[in-house]
Amino acid sequence: MILAAGLGTRLRPLTYILPKPLLPVGGVPLIDRNLKILKKAGVKKVVINLHHLGSLIEQHVGDGKRYGLKVIYSREKKILGTGGGIKRARKFLGSDPFYVLNADVFTNIDLKKVSAEFYKGSGISALMVLRRVKKGEDFARLDVDKNGFLRSFGEGRFMFTGIQILTPAVFKYLRVPGCLIRDGYKKLLDGNHLVKTLIFGGIWDDIGTLMRYKKRQKNRFCVKELTKSSSI
């Protein structure tokens, strides 16, 4: 699933006319990059949730055939939040573990390696891809134990990339509308579920603000590097 319903308020005025997933980086819309990442991982069906200027995303992506995918849309009349959007799309997601990506993620991650890490363990309810917080960044922090399992939110050396694998166990806790972290991950921890983490050291950016978007547009080297898949 690609979460694409956001208003993109921090990217205004750009997002008055284009939804965030259609903003181009190196001439390629963000959502195209993420669909190709999912296709490369062996995914055949992708659910995209829509709200803000959702019709433009639907017109651009279509039924997904040009990406080699089947694309299904979960349309939200009112924005439902990260958790609510996933809960609303439950009927499309089946009973197996599934990838979830934020539409504004710019990365060269190899999702096959993420999946391999998920299936190394047993009894895991979710896997979050993290990266180390760099000096000066203000992302929310997470704490991880020595075995790589999520311990808590609010402190630690890592931040969440928005890339993850979820199992249907999370649906018990998600609300509509609702937040994936508050209603999903925190409740999983409270219920003694195992949440595995994977630390990613490749290219990753949250294209969520005008400053980050402009910075990424200028970084031609990293755009070129996206033709390669990064190791974990």
VOGU-421927 format. One record per residue (C-alpha): residue number from 0; residue in three letters; x, y, z. Coordinates in steps of 0.25 Angstrom, whole numbers, plus 2048, in hexadecimal, padded with zeros to 3 digits. Example, Ala and Ser with C-alpha at 12.3 -4.5 7.8 and 13.67 -1.06 7.14 Angstrom:
REM residues 2
+-----+------+------+-------+-----+
|  nr | rest | east | north |  up |
+-----+------+------+-------+-----+
|   0 |  ALA |  831 |   7EE | 81F |
|   1 |  SER |  837 |   7FC | 81D |
+-----+------+------+-------+-----+
//
This chain:
REM residues 232
+-----+------+------+-------+-----+
|  nr | rest | east | north |  up |
+-----+------+------+-------+-----+
|   0 |  MET |  800 |   800 | 800 |
|   1 |  ILE |  804 |   80E | 7FD |
|   2 |  LEU |  7FF |   819 | 806 |
|   3 |  ALA |  7FC |   824 | 7FD |
|   4 |  ALA |  7F0 |   82C | 803 |
|   5 |  GLY |  7F8 |   837 | 80A |
|   6 |  LEU |  7F5 |   845 | 808 |
|   7 |  GLY |  803 |   849 | 807 |
|   8 |  THR |  802 |   856 | 80F |
|   9 |  ARG |  811 |   858 | 811 |
|  10 |  LEU |  813 |   858 | 802 |
|  11 |  ARG |  809 |   863 | 7FE |
|  12 |  PRO |  808 |   86A | 7F5 |
|  13 |  LEU |  80C |   85E | 7EC |
|  14 |  THR |  802 |   855 | 7F2 |
|  15 |  TYR |  7F6 |   85F | 7EF |
|  16 |  ILE |  7F7 |   859 | 7E0 |
|  17 |  LEU |  7FE |   84C | 7E2 |
|  18 |  PRO |  7FD |   841 | 7EC |
|  19 |  LYS |  80A |   83E | 7F3 |
|  20 |  PRO |  80B |   830 | 7ED |
|  21 |  LEU |  80C |   837 | 7DF |
|  22 |  LEU |  817 |   841 | 7E2 |
|  23 |  PRO |  823 |   83D | 7D9 |
|  24 |  VAL |  831 |   83B | 7DE |
|  25 |  GLY |  83B |   83A | 7D2 |
|  26 |  GLY |  82F |   83B | 7C9 |
|  27 |  VAL |  828 |   82E | 7CF |
|  28 |  PRO |  81C |   82F | 7D8 |
|  29 |  LEU |  81E |   82A | 7E6 |
|  30 |  ILE |  813 |   820 | 7E5 |
|  31 |  ASP |  819 |   81A | 7D8 |
|  32 |  ARG |  826 |   817 | 7DF |
|  33 |  ASN |  81F |   810 | 7EB |
|  34 |  LEU |  816 |   808 | 7E1 |
|  35 |  LYS |  823 |   803 | 7DA |
|  36 |  ILE |  829 |   7FF | 7E8 |
|  37 |  LEU |  81D |   7F7 | 7EB |
|  38 |  LYS |  81D |   7F0 | 7DD |
|  39 |  LYS |  82C |   7ED | 7DF |
|  40 |  ALA |  829 |   7E6 | 7EC |
|  41 |  GLY |  81F |   7DD | 7E5 |
|  42 |  VAL |  812 |   7E4 | 7E9 |
|  43 |  LYS |  807 |   7E2 | 7E0 |
|  44 |  LYS |  7FC |   7EA | 7E6 |
|  45 |  VAL |  7FC |   7F8 | 7EC |
|  46 |  VAL |  7F2 |   7FF | 7F4 |
|  47 |  ILE |  7F3 |   80E | 7F4 |
|  48 |  ASN |  7EA |   817 | 7FD |
|  49 |  LEU |  7E5 |   824 | 7F7 |
|  50 |  HIS |  7E0 |   831 | 7FD |
|  51 |  HIS |  7E7 |   83E | 7F9 |
|  52 |  LEU |  7E6 |   840 | 7EA |
|  53 |  GLY |  7E5 |   831 | 7E9 |
|  54 |  SER |  7DF |   831 | 7DB |
|  55 |  LEU |  7EC |   836 | 7D6 |
|  56 |  ILE |  7F3 |   82B | 7DC |
|  57 |  GLU |  7E9 |   821 | 7D6 |
|  58 |  GLN |  7EA |   827 | 7C9 |
|  59 |  HIS |  7F9 |   826 | 7C9 |
|  60 |  VAL |  7FB |   818 | 7CE |
|  61 |  GLY |  7EE |   812 | 7C8 |
|  62 |  ASP |  7EC |   803 | 7CA |
|  63 |  GLY |  7FB |   801 | 7CC |
|  64 |  LYS |  7FE |   7F9 | 7BF |
|  65 |  ARG |  809 |   802 | 7BA |
|  66 |  TYR |  810 |   7FF | 7C7 |
|  67 |  GLY |  80D |   7F0 | 7C6 |
|  68 |  LEU |  804 |   7F1 | 7D2 |
|  69 |  LYS |  7F5 |   7F0 | 7D5 |
|  70 |  VAL |  7F2 |   7FD | 7DD |
|  71 |  ILE |  7E5 |   7FE | 7E6 |
|  72 |  TYR |  7E1 |   80B | 7EC |
|  73 |  SER |  7DB |   80E | 7F9 |
|  74 |  ARG |  7D4 |   81B | 7F9 |
|  75 |  GLU |  7D2 |   823 | 805 |
|  76 |  LYS |  7C8 |   82E | 805 |
|  77 |  LYS |  7CE |   833 | 812 |
|  78 |  ILE |  7DC |   831 | 815 |
|  79 |  LEU |  7DE |   826 | 81F |
|  80 |  GLY |  7EC |   827 | 823 |
|  81 |  THR |  7F7 |   81C | 821 |
|  82 |  GLY |  7F1 |   812 | 82A |
|  83 |  GLY |  7E2 |   815 | 825 |
|  84 |  GLY |  7E7 |   814 | 817 |
|  85 |  ILE |  7ED |   806 | 819 |
|  86 |  LYS |  7E1 |   801 | 821 |
|  87 |  ARG |  7D7 |   806 | 816 |
|  88 |  ALA |  7DF |   7FE | 80B |
|  89 |  ARG |  7DE |   7F1 | 813 |
|  90 |  LYS |  7D5 |   7EA | 809 |
|  91 |  PHE |  7DF |   7EC | 7FE |
|  92 |  LEU |  7EC |   7E8 | 806 |
|  93 |  GLY |  7E8 |   7D9 | 809 |
|  94 |  SER |  7EE |   7D0 | 814 |
|  95 |  ASP |  7FD |   7D0 | 811 |
|  96 |  PRO |  807 |   7DA | 816 |
|  97 |  PHE |  808 |   7E7 | 80D |
|  98 |  TYR |  811 |   7F2 | 80A |
|  99 |  VAL |  80D |   800 | 80D |
| 100 |  LEU |  815 |   80D | 808 |
| 101 |  ASN |  812 |   81B | 80A |
| 102 |  ALA |  810 |   822 | 7FC |
| 103 |  ASP |  81B |   82D | 7FF |
| 104 |  VAL |  826 |   823 | 802 |
| 105 |  PHE |  832 |   825 | 7F8 |
| 106 |  THR |  83B |   819 | 7F9 |
| 107 |  ASN |  843 |   80E | 7F3 |
| 108 |  ILE |  83F |   803 | 7FD |
| 109 |  ASP |  83E |   7F4 | 7F8 |
| 110 |  LEU |  831 |   7EF | 7FE |
| 111 |  LYS |  835 |   7E1 | 7FC |
| 112 |  LYS |  840 |   7E2 | 806 |
| 113 |  VAL |  835 |   7E8 | 810 |
| 114 |  SER |  82C |   7DC | 80D |
| 115 |  ALA |  838 |   7D3 | 810 |
| 116 |  GLU |  83B |   7D9 | 81D |
| 117 |  PHE |  82C |   7D8 | 821 |
| 118 |  TYR |  82B |   7C9 | 81E |
| 119 |  LYS |  838 |   7C6 | 826 |
| 120 |  GLY |  830 |   7C7 | 833 |
| 121 |  SER |  823 |   7C1 | 837 |
| 122 |  GLY |  817 |   7C7 | 83E |
| 123 |  ILE |  81A |   7D5 | 839 |
| 124 |  SER |  80E |   7DE | 837 |
| 125 |  ALA |  816 |   7E9 | 830 |
| 126 |  LEU |  823 |   7EE | 82B |
| 127 |  MET |  827 |   7FC | 82A |
| 128 |  VAL |  832 |   801 | 822 |
| 129 |  LEU |  83A |   80C | 82A |
| 130 |  ARG |  846 |   815 | 827 |
| 131 |  ARG |  850 |   81C | 831 |
| 132 |  VAL |  84C |   82A | 834 |
| 133 |  LYS |  856 |   834 | 82F |
| 134 |  LYS |  85B |   840 | 836 |
| 135 |  GLY |  851 |   84B | 835 |
| 136 |  GLU |  845 |   843 | 831 |
| 137 |  ASP |  838 |   844 | 839 |
| 138 |  PHE |  832 |   837 | 835 |
| 139 |  ALA |  82A |   82F | 840 |
| 140 |  ARG |  834 |   825 | 847 |
| 141 |  LEU |  832 |   816 | 84A |
| 142 |  ASP |  83A |   80D | 853 |
| 143 |  VAL |  83E |   7FF | 84F |
| 144 |  ASP |  843 |   7F4 | 858 |
| 145 |  LYS |  850 |   7EC | 855 |
| 146 |  ASN |  849 |   7E1 | 84D |
| 147 |  GLY |  843 |   7EC | 843 |
| 148 |  PHE |  835 |   7EC | 849 |
| 149 |  LEU |  82D |   7F9 | 84B |
| 150 |  ARG |  82D |   7FD | 85A |
| 151 |  SER |  826 |   80A | 85B |
| 152 |  PHE |  823 |   818 | 854 |
| 153 |  GLY |  829 |   826 | 858 |
| 154 |  GLU |  837 |   823 | 85A |
| 155 |  GLY |  843 |   81B | 854 |
| 156 |  ARG |  84C |   81D | 848 |
| 157 |  PHE |  843 |   819 | 83D |
| 158 |  MET |  837 |   81E | 835 |
| 159 |  PHE |  82C |   818 | 82C |
| 160 |  THR |  82E |   818 | 81D |
| 161 |  GLY |  81F |   815 | 81A |
| 162 |  ILE |  823 |   808 | 814 |
| 163 |  GLN |  81D |   7FC | 81B |
| 164 |  ILE |  817 |   7EE | 81A |
| 165 |  LEU |  80A |   7EC | 822 |
| 166 |  THR |  802 |   7E0 | 825 |
| 167 |  PRO |  7F3 |   7DF | 827 |
| 168 |  ALA |  7F6 |   7DF | 836 |
| 169 |  VAL |  7F6 |   7EE | 835 |
| 170 |  PHE |  7E8 |   7EF | 831 |
| 171 |  LYS |  7E3 |   7EC | 83F |
| 172 |  TYR |  7E8 |   7F9 | 844 |
| 173 |  LEU |  7E7 |   803 | 838 |
| 174 |  ARG |  7DB |   80D | 839 |
| 175 |  VAL |  7D4 |   815 | 82E |
| 176 |  PRO |  7D9 |   820 | 82E |
| 177 |  GLY |  7E6 |   81D | 835 |
| 178 |  CYS |  7F5 |   81E | 836 |
| 179 |  LEU |  7FD |   812 | 832 |
| 180 |  ILE |  808 |   815 | 83D |
| 181 |  ARG |  7FE |   818 | 849 |
| 182 |  ASP |  7F3 |   80E | 845 |
| 183 |  GLY |  7FB |   803 | 83F |
| 184 |  TYR |  80A |   802 | 843 |
| 185 |  LYS |  808 |   807 | 851 |
| 186 |  LYS |  7FD |   7FE | 853 |
| 187 |  LEU |  804 |   7F2 | 84D |
| 188 |  LEU |  80F |   7F5 | 858 |
| 189 |  ASP |  805 |   7F6 | 863 |
| 190 |  GLY |  800 |   7E8 | 85E |
| 191 |  ASN |  80D |   7E2 | 85F |
| 192 |  HIS |  80E |   7E0 | 850 |
| 193 |  LEU |  81C |   7DF | 84A |
| 194 |  VAL |  820 |   7EB | 841 |
| 195 |  LYS |  82D |   7E8 | 839 |
| 196 |  THR |  835 |   7F4 | 834 |
| 197 |  LEU |  83F |   7F5 | 829 |
| 198 |  ILE |  84A |   800 | 828 |
| 199 |  PHE |  84B |   806 | 81A |
| 200 |  GLY |  858 |   80D | 816 |
| 201 |  GLY |  854 |   810 | 807 |
| 202 |  ILE |  84E |   81C | 800 |
| 203 |  TRP |  841 |   821 | 808 |
| 204 |  ASP |  83A |   82E | 808 |
| 205 |  ASP |  82D |   833 | 80D |
| 206 |  ILE |  828 |   83D | 802 |
| 207 |  GLY |  81F |   843 | 80C |
| 208 |  THR |  823 |   852 | 80C |
| 209 |  LEU |  826 |   85C | 802 |
| 210 |  MET |  835 |   85D | 807 |
| 211 |  ARG |  837 |   84E | 806 |
| 212 |  TYR |  830 |   84D | 7F8 |
| 213 |  LYS |  839 |   858 | 7F3 |
| 214 |  LYS |  846 |   852 | 7F9 |
| 215 |  ARG |  843 |   844 | 7F3 |
| 216 |  GLN |  840 |   84B | 7E5 |
| 217 |  LYS |  84E |   851 | 7E5 |
| 218 |  ASN |  855 |   844 | 7E9 |
| 219 |  ARG |  857 |   83D | 7DC |
| 220 |  PHE |  861 |   833 | 7E1 |
| 221 |  CYS |  856 |   82C | 7EA |
| 222 |  VAL |  84C |   82D | 7DF |
| 223 |  LYS |  855 |   825 | 7D6 |
| 224 |  GLU |  859 |   81B | 7E1 |
| 225 |  LEU |  84A |   817 | 7E1 |
| 226 |  THR |  84D |   80E | 7D5 |
| 227 |  LYS |  854 |   805 | 7DF |
| 228 |  SER |  84E |   7FE | 7EB |
| 229 |  SER |  855 |   800 | 7F8 |
| 230 |  SER |  859 |   7F6 | 802 |
| 231 |  ILE |  853 |   7F6 | 810 |
+-----+------+------+-------+-----+
//
